[in-house]
Amino acid sequence: MAKRSRKQRMRNLSWLLCLIFLGLATAGVVQIRHHDVLTGFELTGSAFVVLAVLIGFTWPTRCRVETRQHKACREDAFGFLFGCSRGHGHWLEKFLIRIRLRRG
């Protein structure tokens, strides 16, 4: 069996997290509609934690960190917090821009 690429593994993980988010959100809404509000809010809160992990760490995106030629990097990255691992310093640079420690 051939080894899967990182891009394919992250895409599969993203789909899995999407399904977990949808399941937890649906279960939370059902519990709220059946007047079990506390359990419903707990399930819905768990769903949003899964959504935050999905968007922050696994969603397929582009790096878009400014390169030495003052253009956006076109390499693949995963999540909106970190840049690609191919460009020198892109992984950390995008993170520092996202938490507003650097301008970008």
Protein Blocks (a to p, Z undefined) as FASTA:
>chain_A
ZZddfklmmmmmmmmmmmmmmmmmmmmmmmmmnopaklmmmmmmmmmmmmmmmmmmmmcc
dfkiacfkopacfbdcedjkbccfkbghklmmmmmmmnopacZZ
